[in-house]
Amino acid sequence: MERSAVHLVVVGRVQGVGFRARAIAEATRLGLSGWVRNRMDGTVEARAEGAPRAVEAFVAWCRRGPPAAEVQDVEISAVPPTGLDRGFQVGTTG
């Protein structure tokens, strides 16, 4: 199975609005593995891996976020897939 992976930094009003919990629910629904975490600078960071269309759908969701979020920008970097499938979880704030 072909896999792709991305590293994302989501900028805007994205902390304190349920972004991480909703991102985990969306990634799980899409069958992705990876993590999402708050960063000390007020952004949210994520790494998602899985089927290319599912990764694209997750990126599209991150551009919107949950209803209370105000996403201003999403910095996207392609990264090599690891092949690990541990589900999607909250990472340590960094």
mmCIF file as gemmi writes it, N, C-alpha and C atoms, coordinates in Angstrom:
data_model
loop_
_atom_site.group_PDB
_atom_site.id
_atom_site.type_symbol
_atom_site.label_atom_id
_atom_site.label_alt_id
_atom_site.label_comp_id
_atom_site.label_asym_id
_atom_site.label_entity_id
_atom_site.label_seq_id
_atom_site.pdbx_PDB_ins_code
_atom_site.Cartn_x
_atom_site.Cartn_y
_atom_site.Cartn_z
_atom_site.occupancy
_atom_site.B_iso_or_equiv
_atom_site.pdbx_formal_charge
_atom_site.auth_seq_id
_atom_site.auth_asym_id
_atom_site.pdbx_PDB_model_num
ATOM 1 N N . MET Axp A 1 ? 0.842 -1.186 0 1 0 ? 1 A 1
ATOM 2 C CA . MET Axp A 1 ? 0 0 0 1 0 ? 1 A 1
ATOM 3 C C . MET Axp A 1 ? 0.885 1.246 0 1 0 ? 1 A 1
ATOM 4 N N . GLU Axp A 2 ? 0.57 2.164 -0.88 1 0 ? 2 A 1
ATOM 5 C CA . GLU Axp A 2 ? 1.3 3.428 -0.929 1 0 ? 2 A 1
ATOM 6 C C . GLU Axp A 2 ? 0.96 4.261 0.299 1 0 ? 2 A 1
ATOM 7 N N . ARG Axp A 3 ? 1.985 4.9 0.869 1 0 ? 3 A 1
ATOM 8 C CA . ARG Axp A 3 ? 1.789 5.76 2.041 1 0 ? 3 A 1
ATOM 9 C C . ARG Axp A 3 ? 2.447 7.1 1.793 1 0 ? 3 A 1
ATOM 10 N N . SER Axp A 4 ? 1.882 8.126 2.382 1 0 ? 4 A 1
ATOM 11 C CA . SER Axp A 4 ? 2.515 9.437 2.379 1 0 ? 4 A 1
ATOM 12 C C . SER Axp A 4 ? 2.448 9.984 3.799 1 0 ? 4 A 1
ATOM 13 N N . ALA Axp A 5 ? 3.256 11.003 4.036 1 0 ? 5 A 1
ATOM 14 C CA . ALA Axp A 5 ? 3.287 11.6 5.377 1 0 ? 5 A 1
ATOM 15 C C . ALA Axp A 5 ? 3.56 13.095 5.252 1 0 ? 5 A 1
ATOM 16 N N . VAL Axp A 6 ? 2.987 13.845 6.187 1 0 ? 6 A 1
ATOM 17 C CA . VAL Axp A 6 ? 3.193 15.29 6.232 1 0 ? 6 A 1
ATOM 18 C C . VAL Axp A 6 ? 3.444 15.74 7.665 1 0 ? 6 A 1
ATOM 19 N N . HIS Axp A 7 ? 4.159 16.839 7.76 1 0 ? 7 A 1
ATOM 20 C CA . HIS Axp A 7 ? 4.349 17.547 9.019 1 0 ? 7 A 1
ATOM 21 C C . HIS Axp A 7 ? 3.635 18.878 8.843 1 0 ? 7 A 1
ATOM 22 N N . LEU Axp A 8 ? 2.795 19.238 9.816 1 0 ? 8 A 1
ATOM 23 C CA . LEU Axp A 8 ? 1.989 20.453 9.718 1 0 ? 8 A 1
ATOM 24 C C . LEU Axp A 8 ? 2.221 21.355 10.912 1 0 ? 8 A 1
ATOM 25 N N . VAL Axp A 9 ? 2.187 22.66 10.667 1 0 ? 9 A 1
ATOM 26 C CA . VAL Axp A 9 ? 2.128 23.649 11.735 1 0 ? 9 A 1
ATOM 27 C C . VAL Axp A 9 ? 0.926 24.53 11.404 1 0 ? 9 A 1
ATOM 28 N N . VAL Axp A 10 ? -0.049 24.542 12.312 1 0 ? 10 A 1
ATOM 29 C CA . VAL Axp A 10 ? -1.292 25.272 12.1 1 0 ? 10 A 1
ATOM 30 C C . VAL Axp A 10 ? -1.24 26.557 12.914 1 0 ? 10 A 1
ATOM 31 N N . VAL Axp A 11 ? -1.419 27.678 12.226 1 0 ? 11 A 1
ATOM 32 C CA . VAL Axp A 11 ? -1.285 29.004 12.821 1 0 ? 11 A 1
ATOM 33 C C . VAL Axp A 11 ? -2.659 29.662 12.922 1 0 ? 11 A 1
ATOM 34 N N . GLY Axp A 12 ? -2.884 30.383 14.01 1 0 ? 12 A 1
ATOM 35 C CA . GLY Axp A 12 ? -4.133 31.113 14.198 1 0 ? 12 A 1
ATOM 36 C C . GLY Axp A 12 ? -4.654 30.898 15.61 1 0 ? 12 A 1
ATOM 37 N N . ARG Axp A 13 ? -5.954 31.023 15.769 1 0 ? 13 A 1
ATOM 38 C CA . ARG Axp A 13 ? -6.589 30.734 17.057 1 0 ? 13 A 1
ATOM 39 C C . ARG Axp A 13 ? -6.902 29.242 17.068 1 0 ? 13 A 1
ATOM 40 N N . VAL Axp A 14 ? -5.895 28.461 17.491 1 0 ? 14 A 1
ATOM 41 C CA . VAL Axp A 14 ? -6.001 27.011 17.375 1 0 ? 14 A 1
ATOM 42 C C . VAL Axp A 14 ? -5.761 26.282 18.696 1 0 ? 14 A 1
ATOM 43 N N . GLN Axp A 15 ? -5.468 27.016 19.746 1 0 ? 15 A 1
ATOM 44 C CA . GLN Axp A 15 ? -5.348 26.393 21.067 1 0 ? 15 A 1
ATOM 45 C C . GLN Axp A 15 ? -6.527 26.827 21.921 1 0 ? 15 A 1
ATOM 46 N N . GLY Axp A 16 ? -7.009 25.903 22.745 1 0 ? 16 A 1
ATOM 47 C CA . GLY Axp A 16 ? -8.15 26.203 23.611 1 0 ? 16 A 1
ATOM 48 C C . GLY Axp A 16 ? -9.486 26.14 22.889 1 0 ? 16 A 1
ATOM 49 N N . VAL Axp A 17 ? -9.5 25.545 21.696 1 0 ? 17 A 1
ATOM 50 C CA . VAL Axp A 17 ? -10.733 25.46 20.908 1 0 ? 17 A 1
ATOM 51 C C . VAL Axp A 17 ? -11.072 24.017 20.52 1 0 ? 17 A 1
ATOM 52 N N . GLY Axp A 18 ? -10.393 23.053 21.134 1 0 ? 18 A 1
ATOM 53 C CA . GLY Axp A 18 ? -10.65 21.644 20.846 1 0 ? 18 A 1
ATOM 54 C C . GLY Axp A 18 ? -9.973 21.129 19.588 1 0 ? 18 A 1
ATOM 55 N N . PHE Axp A 19 ? -8.967 21.855 19.11 1 0 ? 19 A 1
ATOM 56 C CA . PHE Axp A 19 ? -8.322 21.461 17.86 1 0 ? 19 A 1
ATOM 57 C C . PHE Axp A 19 ? -7.698 20.076 17.952 1 0 ? 19 A 1
ATOM 58 N N . ARG Axp A 20 ? -6.94 19.814 19.011 1 0 ? 20 A 1
ATOM 59 C CA . ARG Axp A 20 ? -6.258 18.515 19.112 1 0 ? 20 A 1
ATOM 60 C C . ARG Axp A 20 ? -7.244 17.357 19.174 1 0 ? 20 A 1
ATOM 61 N N . ALA Axp A 21 ? -8.258 17.473 20.008 1 0 ? 21 A 1
ATOM 62 C CA . ALA Axp A 21 ? -9.235 16.38 20.148 1 0 ? 21 A 1
ATOM 63 C C . ALA Axp A 21 ? -9.967 16.122 18.839 1 0 ? 21 A 1
ATOM 64 N N . ARG Axp A 22 ? -10.36 17.176 18.158 1 0 ? 22 A 1
ATOM 65 C CA . ARG Axp A 22 ? -11.065 17.012 16.877 1 0 ? 22 A 1
ATOM 66 C C . ARG Axp A 22 ? -10.125 16.498 15.796 1 0 ? 22 A 1
ATOM 67 N N . ALA Axp A 23 ? -8.837 16.906 15.84 1 0 ? 23 A 1
ATOM 68 C CA . ALA Axp A 23 ? -7.858 16.401 14.872 1 0 ? 23 A 1
ATOM 69 C C . ALA Axp A 23 ? -7.663 14.897 15.053 1 0 ? 23 A 1
ATOM 70 N N . ILE Axp A 24 ? -7.61 14.448 16.294 1 0 ? 24 A 1
ATOM 71 C CA . ILE Axp A 24 ? -7.47 13.011 16.563 1 0 ? 24 A 1
ATOM 72 C C . ILE Axp A 24 ? -8.69 12.265 16.032 1 0 ? 24 A 1
ATOM 73 N N . ALA Axp A 25 ? -9.873 12.795 16.262 1 0 ? 25 A 1
ATOM 74 C CA . ALA Axp A 25 ? -11.091 12.138 15.774 1 0 ? 25 A 1
ATOM 75 C C . ALA Axp A 25 ? -11.09 12.073 14.245 1 0 ? 25 A 1
ATOM 76 N N . GLU Axp A 26 ? -10.688 13.159 13.592 1 0 ? 26 A 1
ATOM 77 C CA . GLU Axp A 26 ? -10.679 13.181 12.129 1 0 ? 26 A 1
ATOM 78 C C . GLU Axp A 26 ? -9.616 12.234 11.578 1 0 ? 26 A 1
ATOM 79 N N . ALA Axp A 27 ? -8.423 12.25 12.153 1 0 ? 27 A 1
ATOM 80 C CA . ALA Axp A 27 ? -7.349 11.363 11.696 1 0 ? 27 A 1
ATOM 81 C C . ALA Axp A 27 ? -7.725 9.893 11.903 1 0 ? 27 A 1
ATOM 82 N N . THR Axp A 28 ? -8.35 9.602 13.02 1 0 ? 28 A 1
ATOM 83 C CA . THR Axp A 28 ? -8.785 8.23 13.292 1 0 ? 28 A 1
ATOM 84 C C . THR Axp A 28 ? -9.843 7.804 12.28 1 0 ? 28 A 1
ATOM 85 N N . ARG Axp A 29 ? -10.786 8.683 11.988 1 0 ? 29 A 1
ATOM 86 C CA . ARG Axp A 29 ? -11.822 8.398 10.995 1 0 ? 29 A 1
ATOM 87 C C . ARG Axp A 29 ? -11.208 8.097 9.626 1 0 ? 29 A 1
ATOM 88 N N . LEU Axp A 30 ? -10.111 8.808 9.31 1 0 ? 30 A 1
ATOM 89 C CA . LEU Axp A 30 ? -9.441 8.644 8.015 1 0 ? 30 A 1
ATOM 90 C C . LEU Axp A 30 ? -8.45 7.481 7.999 1 0 ? 30 A 1
ATOM 91 N N . GLY Axp A 31 ? -8.231 6.841 9.155 1 0 ? 31 A 1
ATOM 92 C CA . GLY Axp A 31 ? -7.313 5.708 9.228 1 0 ? 31 A 1
ATOM 93 C C . GLY Axp A 31 ? -5.846 6.102 9.239 1 0 ? 31 A 1
ATOM 94 N N . LEU Axp A 32 ? -5.54 7.295 9.726 1 0 ? 32 A 1
ATOM 95 C CA . LEU Axp A 32 ? -4.167 7.788 9.748 1 0 ? 32 A 1
ATOM 96 C C . LEU Axp A 32 ? -3.465 7.434 11.052 1 0 ? 32 A 1
ATOM 97 N N . SER Axp A 33 ? -2.157 7.44 11.012 1 0 ? 33 A 1
ATOM 98 C CA . SER Axp A 33 ? -1.368 7.339 12.238 1 0 ? 33 A 1
ATOM 99 C C . SER Axp A 33 ? -0.568 8.627 12.375 1 0 ? 33 A 1
ATOM 100 N N . GLY Axp A 34 ? -0.163 8.928 13.597 1 0 ? 34 A 1
ATOM 101 C CA . GLY Axp A 34 ? 0.613 10.137 13.832 1 0 ? 34 A 1
ATOM 102 C C . GLY Axp A 34 ? 0.298 10.76 15.166 1 0 ? 34 A 1
ATOM 103 N N . TRP Axp A 35 ? 0.497 12.065 15.244 1 0 ? 35 A 1
ATOM 104 C CA . TRP Axp A 35 ? 0.3 12.781 16.499 1 0 ? 35 A 1
ATOM 105 C C . TRP Axp A 35 ? -0.043 14.243 16.226 1 0 ? 35 A 1
ATOM 106 N N . VAL Axp A 36 ? -0.566 14.889 17.269 1 0 ? 36 A 1
ATOM 107 C CA . VAL Axp A 36 ? -0.864 16.315 17.238 1 0 ? 36 A 1
ATOM 108 C C . VAL Axp A 36 ? -0.518 16.874 18.603 1 0 ? 36 A 1
ATOM 109 N N . ARG Axp A 37 ? 0.032 18.094 18.632 1 0 ? 37 A 1
ATOM 110 C CA . ARG Axp A 37 ? 0.387 18.694 19.915 1 0 ? 37 A 1
ATOM 111 C C . ARG Axp A 37 ? 0.333 20.217 19.834 1 0 ? 37 A 1
ATOM 112 N N . ASN Axp A 38 ? 0.121 20.837 20.997 1 0 ? 38 A 1
ATOM 113 C CA . ASN Axp A 38 ? 0.242 22.284 21.118 1 0 ? 38 A 1
ATOM 114 C C . ASN Axp A 38 ? 1.718 22.64 21.184 1 0 ? 38 A 1
ATOM 115 N N . ARG Axp A 39 ? 2.058 23.801 20.637 1 0 ? 39 A 1
ATOM 116 C CA . ARG Axp A 39 ? 3.419 24.305 20.765 1 0 ? 39 A 1
ATOM 117 C C . ARG Axp A 39 ? 3.391 25.551 21.643 1 0 ? 39 A 1
ATOM 118 N N . MET Axp A 40 ? 4.509 25.831 22.261 1 0 ? 40 A 1
ATOM 119 C CA . MET Axp A 40 ? 4.604 26.955 23.192 1 0 ? 40 A 1
ATOM 120 C C . MET Axp A 40 ? 4.321 28.298 22.515 1 0 ? 40 A 1
ATOM 121 N N . ASP Axp A 41 ? 4.494 28.386 21.199 1 0 ? 41 A 1
ATOM 122 C CA . ASP Axp A 41 ? 4.271 29.645 20.489 1 0 ? 41 A 1
ATOM 123 C C . ASP Axp A 41 ? 2.803 29.871 20.113 1 0 ? 41 A 1
ATOM 124 N N . GLY Axp A 42 ? 1.9 28.988 20.55 1 0 ? 42 A 1
ATOM 125 C CA . GLY Axp A 42 ? 0.472 29.151 20.287 1 0 ? 42 A 1
ATOM 126 C C . GLY Axp A 42 ? -0.023 28.439 19.042 1 0 ? 42 A 1
ATOM 127 N N . THR Axp A 43 ? 0.872 27.791 18.313 1 0 ? 43 A 1
ATOM 128 C CA . THR Axp A 43 ? 0.467 27.028 17.138 1 0 ? 43 A 1
ATOM 129 C C . THR Axp A 43 ? 0.173 25.583 17.533 1 0 ? 43 A 1
ATOM 130 N N . VAL Axp A 44 ? -0.357 24.833 16.592 1 0 ? 44 A 1
ATOM 131 C CA . VAL Axp A 44 ? -0.563 23.395 16.764 1 0 ? 44 A 1
ATOM 132 C C . VAL Axp A 44 ? 0.286 22.702 15.713 1 0 ? 44 A 1
ATOM 133 N N . GLU Axp A 45 ? 0.974 21.649 16.124 1 0 ? 45 A 1
ATOM 134 C CA . GLU Axp A 45 ? 1.851 20.886 15.241 1 0 ? 45 A 1
ATOM 135 C C . GLU Axp A 45 ? 1.305 19.469 15.113 1 0 ? 45 A 1
ATOM 136 N N . ALA Axp A 46 ? 1.413 18.898 13.919 1 0 ? 46 A 1
ATOM 137 C CA . ALA Axp A 46 ? 0.926 17.53 13.708 1 0 ? 46 A 1
ATOM 138 C C . ALA Axp A 46 ? 1.806 16.813 12.702 1 0 ? 46 A 1
ATOM 139 N N . ARG Axp A 47 ? 1.804 15.503 12.814 1 0 ? 47 A 1
ATOM 140 C CA . ARG Axp A 47 ? 2.421 14.63 11.808 1 0 ? 47 A 1
ATOM 141 C C . ARG Axp A 47 ? 1.397 13.556 11.509 1 0 ? 47 A 1
ATOM 142 N N . ALA Axp A 48 ? 1.084 13.393 10.221 1 0 ? 48 A 1
ATOM 143 C CA . ALA Axp A 48 ? 0.068 12.425 9.815 1 0 ? 48 A 1
ATOM 144 C C . ALA Axp A 48 ? 0.621 11.544 8.706 1 0 ? 48 A 1
ATOM 145 N N . GLU Axp A 49 ? 0.298 10.266 8.783 1 0 ? 49 A 1
ATOM 146 C CA . GLU Axp A 49 ? 0.789 9.292 7.803 1 0 ? 49 A 1
ATOM 147 C C . GLU Axp A 49 ? -0.308 8.293 7.469 1 0 ? 49 A 1
ATOM 148 N N . GLY Axp A 50 ? -0.376 7.941 6.195 1 0 ? 50 A 1
ATOM 149 C CA . GLY Axp A 50 ? -1.34 6.94 5.75 1 0 ? 50 A 1
ATOM 150 C C . GLY Axp A 50 ? -1.525 7.001 4.254 1 0 ? 50 A 1
ATOM 151 N N . ALA Axp A 51 ? -2.673 6.546 3.79 1 0 ? 51 A 1
ATOM 152 C CA . ALA Axp A 51 ? -2.988 6.579 2.368 1 0 ? 51 A 1
ATOM 153 C C . ALA Axp A 51 ? -2.964 8.029 1.881 1 0 ? 51 A 1
ATOM 154 N N . PRO Axp A 52 ? -2.401 8.282 0.699 1 0 ? 52 A 1
ATOM 155 C CA . PRO Axp A 52 ? -2.272 9.658 0.215 1 0 ? 52 A 1
ATOM 156 C C . PRO Axp A 52 ? -3.568 10.464 0.227 1 0 ? 52 A 1
ATOM 157 N N . ARG Axp A 53 ? -4.677 9.871 -0.193 1 0 ? 53 A 1
ATOM 158 C CA . ARG Axp A 53 ? -5.947 10.62 -0.191 1 0 ? 53 A 1
ATOM 159 C C . ARG Axp A 53 ? -6.409 10.956 1.22 1 0 ? 53 A 1
ATOM 160 N N . ALA Axp A 54 ? -6.157 10.063 2.16 1 0 ? 54 A 1
ATOM 161 C CA . ALA Axp A 54 ? -6.53 10.321 3.556 1 0 ? 54 A 1
ATOM 162 C C . ALA Axp A 54 ? -5.67 11.444 4.13 1 0 ? 54 A 1
ATOM 163 N N . VAL Axp A 55 ? -4.389 11.451 3.802 1 0 ? 55 A 1
ATOM 164 C CA . VAL Axp A 55 ? -3.506 12.531 4.261 1 0 ? 55 A 1
ATOM 165 C C . VAL Axp A 55 ? -3.976 13.866 3.682 1 0 ? 55 A 1
ATOM 166 N N . GLU Axp A 56 ? -4.311 13.88 2.401 1 0 ? 56 A 1
ATOM 167 C CA . GLU Axp A 56 ? -4.824 15.107 1.768 1 0 ? 56 A 1
ATOM 168 C C . GLU Axp A 56 ? -6.105 15.585 2.454 1 0 ? 56 A 1
ATOM 169 N N . ALA Axp A 57 ? -6.986 14.66 2.79 1 0 ? 57 A 1
ATOM 170 C CA . ALA Axp A 57 ? -8.232 15.023 3.462 1 0 ? 57 A 1
ATOM 171 C C . ALA Axp A 57 ? -7.953 15.601 4.848 1 0 ? 57 A 1
ATOM 172 N N . PHE Axp A 58 ? -6.963 15.053 5.555 1 0 ? 58 A 1
ATOM 173 C CA . PHE Axp A 58 ? -6.605 15.574 6.872 1 0 ? 58 A 1
ATOM 174 C C . PHE Axp A 58 ? -6.037 16.986 6.752 1 0 ? 58 A 1
ATOM 175 N N . VAL Axp A 59 ? -5.191 17.217 5.768 1 0 ? 59 A 1
ATOM 176 C CA . VAL Axp A 59 ? -4.65 18.563 5.549 1 0 ? 59 A 1
ATOM 177 C C . VAL Axp A 59 ? -5.787 19.541 5.275 1 0 ? 59 A 1
ATOM 178 N N . ALA Axp A 60 ? -6.736 19.138 4.448 1 0 ? 60 A 1
ATOM 179 C CA . ALA Axp A 60 ? -7.89 19.997 4.158 1 0 ? 60 A 1
ATOM 180 C C . ALA Axp A 60 ? -8.669 20.3 5.434 1 0 ? 60 A 1
ATOM 181 N N . TRP Axp A 61 ? -8.851 19.294 6.294 1 0 ? 61 A 1
ATOM 182 C CA . TRP Axp A 61 ? -9.552 19.53 7.565 1 0 ? 61 A 1
ATOM 183 C C . TRP Axp A 61 ? -8.762 20.521 8.421 1 0 ? 61 A 1
ATOM 184 N N . CYS Axp A 62 ? -7.437 20.373 8.479 1 0 ? 62 A 1
ATOM 185 C CA . CYS Axp A 62 ? -6.605 21.273 9.293 1 0 ? 62 A 1
ATOM 186 C C . CYS Axp A 62 ? -6.702 22.716 8.808 1 0 ? 62 A 1
ATOM 187 N N . ARG Axp A 63 ? -6.93 22.927 7.542 1 0 ? 63 A 1
ATOM 188 C CA . ARG Axp A 63 ? -7.095 24.289 7.016 1 0 ? 63 A 1
ATOM 189 C C . ARG Axp A 63 ? -8.363 24.946 7.558 1 0 ? 63 A 1
ATOM 190 N N . ARG Axp A 64 ? -9.34 24.136 7.973 1 0 ? 64 A 1
ATOM 191 C CA . ARG Axp A 64 ? -10.589 24.646 8.553 1 0 ? 64 A 1
ATOM 192 C C . ARG Axp A 64 ? -10.567 24.569 10.068 1 0 ? 64 A 1
ATOM 193 N N . GLY Axp A 65 ? -10.202 23.392 10.584 1 0 ? 65 A 1
ATOM 194 C CA . GLY Axp A 65 ? -10.216 23.149 12.02 1 0 ? 65 A 1
ATOM 195 C C . GLY Axp A 65 ? -11.632 23.002 12.542 1 0 ? 65 A 1
ATOM 196 N N . PRO Axp A 66 ? -11.758 22.863 13.864 1 0 ? 66 A 1
ATOM 197 C CA . PRO Axp A 66 ? -13.092 22.769 14.47 1 0 ? 66 A 1
ATOM 198 C C . PRO Axp A 66 ? -13.802 24.126 14.408 1 0 ? 66 A 1
ATOM 199 N N . PRO Axp A 67 ? -15.108 24.153 14.675 1 0 ? 67 A 1
ATOM 200 C CA . PRO Axp A 67 ? -15.874 25.394 14.526 1 0 ? 67 A 1
ATOM 201 C C . PRO Axp A 67 ? -15.324 26.608 15.277 1 0 ? 67 A 1
ATOM 202 N N . ALA Axp A 68 ? -14.777 26.43 16.465 1 0 ? 68 A 1
ATOM 203 C CA . ALA Axp A 68 ? -14.298 27.578 17.246 1 0 ? 68 A 1
ATOM 204 C C . ALA Axp A 68 ? -12.916 28.065 16.825 1 0 ? 68 A 1
ATOM 205 N N . ALA Axp A 69 ? -12.229 27.328 15.965 1 0 ? 69 A 1
ATOM 206 C CA . ALA Axp A 69 ? -10.88 27.717 15.531 1 0 ? 69 A 1
ATOM 207 C C . ALA Axp A 69 ? -10.947 28.799 14.459 1 0 ? 69 A 1
ATOM 208 N N . GLU Axp A 70 ? -9.873 29.565 14.384 1 0 ? 70 A 1
ATOM 209 C CA . GLU Axp A 70 ? -9.691 30.545 13.308 1 0 ? 70 A 1
ATOM 210 C C . GLU Axp A 70 ? -8.319 30.29 12.708 1 0 ? 70 A 1
ATOM 211 N N . VAL Axp A 71 ? -8.261 29.389 11.736 1 0 ? 71 A 1
ATOM 212 C CA . VAL Axp A 71 ? -6.999 29.01 11.116 1 0 ? 71 A 1
ATOM 213 C C . VAL Axp A 71 ? -6.58 30.109 10.145 1 0 ? 71 A 1
ATOM 214 N N . GLN Axp A 72 ? -5.366 30.622 10.348 1 0 ? 72 A 1
ATOM 215 C CA . GLN Axp A 72 ? -4.822 31.658 9.468 1 0 ? 72 A 1
ATOM 216 C C . GLN Axp A 72 ? -3.899 31.072 8.408 1 0 ? 72 A 1
ATOM 217 N N . ASP Axp A 73 ? -3.169 30.024 8.764 1 0 ? 73 A 1
ATOM 218 C CA . ASP Axp A 73 ? -2.211 29.433 7.829 1 0 ? 73 A 1
ATOM 219 C C . ASP Axp A 73 ? -1.897 28.01 8.269 1 0 ? 73 A 1
ATOM 220 N N . VAL Axp A 74 ? -1.519 27.179 7.314 1 0 ? 74 A 1
ATOM 221 C CA . VAL Axp A 74 ? -1.038 25.835 7.6 1 0 ? 74 A 1
ATOM 222 C C . VAL Axp A 74 ? 0.266 25.65 6.829 1 0 ? 74 A 1
ATOM 223 N N . GLU Axp A 75 ? 1.349 25.482 7.566 1 0 ? 75 A 1
ATOM 224 C CA . GLU Axp A 75 ? 2.645 25.214 6.949 1 0 ? 75 A 1
ATOM 225 C C . GLU Axp A 75 ? 2.737 23.696 6.767 1 0 ? 75 A 1
ATOM 226 N N . ILE Axp A 76 ? 2.967 23.252 5.541 1 0 ? 76 A 1
ATOM 227 C CA . ILE Axp A 76 ? 2.942 21.829 5.214 1 0 ? 76 A 1
ATOM 228 C C . ILE Axp A 76 ? 4.29 21.411 4.654 1 0 ? 76 A 1
ATOM 229 N N . SER Axp A 77 ? 4.843 20.346 5.201 1 0 ? 77 A 1
ATOM 230 C CA . SER Axp A 77 ? 6.088 19.771 4.698 1 0 ? 77 A 1
ATOM 231 C C . SER Axp A 77 ? 5.877 18.282 4.492 1 0 ? 77 A 1
ATOM 232 N N . ALA Axp A 78 ? 6.255 17.782 3.311 1 0 ? 78 A 1
ATOM 233 C CA . ALA Axp A 78 ? 6.238 16.342 3.087 1 0 ? 78 A 1
ATOM 234 C C . ALA Axp A 78 ? 7.403 15.735 3.855 1 0 ? 78 A 1
ATOM 235 N N . VAL Axp A 79 ? 7.159 14.618 4.507 1 0 ? 79 A 1
ATOM 236 C CA . VAL Axp A 79 ? 8.198 13.91 5.254 1 0 ? 79 A 1
ATOM 237 C C . VAL Axp A 79 ? 8.148 12.44 4.847 1 0 ? 79 A 1
ATOM 238 N N . PRO Axp A 80 ? 9.25 11.715 5.056 1 0 ? 80 A 1
ATOM 239 C CA . PRO Axp A 80 ? 9.231 10.298 4.689 1 0 ? 80 A 1
ATOM 240 C C . PRO Axp A 80 ? 8.305 9.498 5.604 1 0 ? 80 A 1
ATOM 241 N N . PRO Axp A 81 ? 7.484 8.619 5.04 1 0 ? 81 A 1
ATOM 242 C CA . PRO Axp A 81 ? 6.646 7.753 5.878 1 0 ? 81 A 1
ATOM 243 C C . PRO Axp A 81 ? 7.523 6.772 6.661 1 0 ? 81 A 1
ATOM 244 N N . THR Axp A 82 ? 7.105 6.463 7.864 1 0 ? 82 A 1
ATOM 245 C CA . THR Axp A 82 ? 7.851 5.525 8.704 1 0 ? 82 A 1
ATOM 246 C C . THR Axp A 82 ? 7.311 4.109 8.578 1 0 ? 82 A 1
ATOM 247 N N . GLY Axp A 83 ? 6.052 3.982 8.156 1 0 ? 83 A 1
ATOM 248 C CA . GLY Axp A 83 ? 5.437 2.667 8.061 1 0 ? 83 A 1
ATOM 249 C C . GLY Axp A 83 ? 4.831 2.183 9.366 1 0 ? 83 A 1
ATOM 250 N N . LEU Axp A 84 ? 5.047 2.908 10.439 1 0 ? 84 A 1
ATOM 251 C CA . LEU Axp A 84 ? 4.479 2.514 11.725 1 0 ? 84 A 1
ATOM 252 C C . LEU Axp A 84 ? 2.999 2.859 11.755 1 0 ? 84 A 1
ATOM 253 N N . ASP Axp A 85 ? 2.225 2.018 12.392 1 0 ? 85 A 1
ATOM 254 C CA . ASP Axp A 85 ? 0.792 2.249 12.495 1 0 ? 85 A 1
ATOM 255 C C . ASP Axp A 85 ? 0.378 2.102 13.95 1 0 ? 85 A 1
ATOM 256 N N . ARG Axp A 86 ? 0.473 3.196 14.68 1 0 ? 86 A 1
ATOM 257 C CA . ARG Axp A 86 ? 0.139 3.175 16.109 1 0 ? 86 A 1
ATOM 258 C C . ARG Axp A 86 ? -1.082 4.006 16.417 1 0 ? 86 A 1
ATOM 259 N N . GLY Axp A 87 ? -1.858 4.343 15.418 1 0 ? 87 A 1
ATOM 260 C CA . GLY Axp A 87 ? -3.005 5.204 15.646 1 0 ? 87 A 1
ATOM 261 C C . GLY Axp A 87 ? -2.58 6.646 15.715 1 0 ? 87 A 1
ATOM 262 N N . PHE Axp A 88 ? -3.485 7.495 16.154 1 0 ? 88 A 1
ATOM 263 C CA . PHE Axp A 88 ? -3.236 8.942 16.213 1 0 ? 88 A 1
ATOM 264 C C . PHE Axp A 88 ? -3.391 9.371 17.666 1 0 ? 88 A 1
ATOM 265 N N . GLN Axp A 89 ? -2.46 10.144 18.174 1 0 ? 89 A 1
ATOM 266 C CA . GLN Axp A 89 ? -2.478 10.484 19.592 1 0 ? 89 A 1
ATOM 267 C C . GLN Axp A 89 ? -1.988 11.907 19.852 1 0 ? 89 A 1
ATOM 268 N N . VAL Axp A 90 ? -2.177 12.347 21.079 1 0 ? 90 A 1
ATOM 269 C CA . VAL Axp A 90 ? -1.693 13.663 21.506 1 0 ? 90 A 1
ATOM 270 C C . VAL Axp A 90 ? -0.222 13.531 21.856 1 0 ? 90 A 1
ATOM 271 N N . GLY Axp A 91 ? 0.574 14.441 21.331 1 0 ? 91 A 1
ATOM 272 C CA . GLY Axp A 91 ? 1.993 14.49 21.672 1 0 ? 91 A 1
ATOM 273 C C . GLY Axp A 91 ? 2.226 15.457 22.815 1 0 ? 91 A 1
ATOM 274 N N . THR Axp A 92 ? 3.424 15.444 23.344 1 0 ? 92 A 1
ATOM 275 C CA . THR Axp A 92 ? 3.81 16.345 24.432 1 0 ? 92 A 1
ATOM 276 C C . THR Axp A 92 ? 3.94 17.767 23.907 1 0 ? 92 A 1
ATOM 277 N N . THR Axp A 93 ? 3.409 18.724 24.657 1 0 ? 93 A 1
ATOM 278 C CA . THR Axp A 93 ? 3.531 20.127 24.268 1 0 ? 93 A 1
ATOM 279 C C . THR Axp A 93 ? 4.991 20.486 24.115 1 0 ? 93 A 1
ATOM 280 N N . GLY Axp A 94 ? 5.301 21.19 23.046 1 0 ? 94 A 1
ATOM 281 C CA . GLY Axp A 94 ? 6.7 21.532 22.796 1 0 ? 94 A 1
ATOM 282 C C . GLY Axp A 94 ? 6.9 22.926 22.321 1 0 ? 94 A 1
